Amino acid sequence: MRLPRAKSLLHYYINVKALIVLLVSLLALVQFRLWVGEESLAEVWRLRQAIEHQSSENALFKSRNQRLEAEVHDLKNGLEAVEERARLELGMVRRDEIYFLIVED
């Protein structure tokens, strides 16, 4: 059985150490990108929160738009909506009606 020479054994250990350093460096780089980089987990979480917030805001706007659309339809097609607005916003009354104002102390 032949014993390895000291020089070749030293080169072997240096190569193994270099390989370990390289692998640890790569692992550190991957971990850095995972936690801190542009496409990190924190960024993904922030974007998901922003999407959730925007979706809820869009739902509110959608219901508001539907109400406004129904109101526009009523205003275009019916006189009852126009009369109701005139009564509520302008305080208008019909000719044969009597207006009572009740003042509370």
C-alpha positions as CSV (number, residue, x, y, z in Angstrom):
1,M,0.0,0.0,0.0
2,R,1.3,3.3,-1.0
3,L,1.1,6.4,1.3
4,P,0.0,9.7,-0.2
5,R,2.6,12.2,-0.6
6,A,2.4,15.3,1.8
7,K,2.2,17.7,-1.1
8,S,-0.7,16.0,-2.8
9,L,-2.5,15.6,0.5
10,L,-2.1,19.3,1.1
11,H,-3.5,20.2,-2.3
12,Y,-6.4,17.8,-1.7
13,Y,-7.3,19.6,1.5
14,I,-6.9,23.0,-0.1
15,N,-9.2,22.0,-2.9
16,V,-11.8,20.7,-0.5
17,K,-11.7,23.9,1.6
18,A,-12.0,26.0,-1.6
19,L,-15.0,23.9,-2.6
20,I,-16.6,24.3,0.8
21,V,-16.0,28.1,0.7
22,L,-17.5,28.2,-2.8
23,L,-20.6,26.3,-1.8
24,V,-21.1,28.4,1.4
25,S,-20.7,31.5,-0.7
26,L,-23.3,30.3,-3.2
27,L,-25.7,29.4,-0.4
28,A,-25.2,32.8,1.2
29,L,-25.9,34.5,-2.1
30,V,-29.1,32.5,-2.6
31,Q,-30.2,33.3,0.9
32,F,-29.5,36.9,0.4
33,R,-31.6,37.1,-2.7
34,L,-34.4,35.1,-0.9
35,W,-34.6,37.5,2.0
36,V,-33.3,40.9,0.8
37,G,-33.1,40.9,-3.0
38,E,-35.5,42.4,-5.5
39,E,-37.7,39.3,-5.7
40,S,-37.4,38.5,-2.0
41,L,-40.1,37.0,0.2
42,A,-40.7,40.3,1.8
43,E,-41.3,41.9,-1.6
44,V,-43.7,39.1,-2.6
45,W,-45.6,39.5,0.7
46,R,-45.8,43.3,0.2
47,L,-47.1,42.9,-3.3
48,R,-49.7,40.4,-2.2
49,Q,-50.9,42.9,0.5
50,A,-51.1,45.6,-2.2
51,I,-53.1,43.3,-4.4
52,E,-55.5,42.5,-1.6
53,H,-56.0,46.1,-0.7
54,Q,-56.5,47.1,-4.4
55,S,-59.0,44.3,-4.8
56,S,-61.1,45.5,-1.9
57,E,-60.9,49.0,-3.1
58,N,-62.0,47.9,-6.6
59,A,-65.0,46.1,-5.1
60,L,-66.1,49.3,-3.3
61,F,-65.7,51.3,-6.5
62,K,-67.7,48.6,-8.4
63,S,-70.6,48.8,-6.1
64,R,-70.5,52.6,-6.1
65,N,-70.5,52.5,-9.9
66,Q,-73.4,50.2,-10.0
67,R,-75.4,52.5,-7.7
68,L,-74.5,55.5,-9.9
69,E,-75.4,53.6,-13.0
70,A,-78.8,52.8,-11.6
71,E,-79.3,56.4,-10.6
72,V,-78.4,57.6,-14.0
73,H,-80.8,55.1,-15.5
74,D,-83.6,56.3,-13.2
75,L,-82.9,60.0,-14.0
76,K,-83.0,59.3,-17.7
77,N,-86.1,57.2,-17.7
78,G,-88.3,58.2,-14.8
79,L,-89.7,61.5,-13.5
80,E,-90.1,60.0,-10.0
81,A,-86.3,60.1,-9.4
82,V,-86.2,63.7,-10.6
83,E,-89.1,64.7,-8.4
84,E,-87.5,62.9,-5.4
85,R,-84.2,64.8,-5.9
86,A,-86.0,68.1,-6.3
87,R,-87.9,67.5,-3.0
88,L,-84.8,66.3,-1.0
89,E,-82.1,68.6,-2.3
90,L,-84.0,71.7,-3.4
91,G,-86.9,71.6,-0.9
92,M,-89.5,71.8,-3.7
93,V,-93.2,71.0,-3.1
94,R,-96.2,70.5,-5.5
95,R,-98.7,73.2,-6.0
96,D,-101.4,71.4,-4.0
97,E,-99.1,70.5,-1.1
98,I,-98.6,72.4,2.2
99,Y,-95.0,72.5,3.6
100,F,-94.6,72.2,7.3
101,L,-91.3,72.9,9.0
102,I,-90.9,71.4,12.4
103,V,-88.3,73.1,14.5
104,E,-87.0,71.1,17.5
105,D,-85.6,73.0,20.5
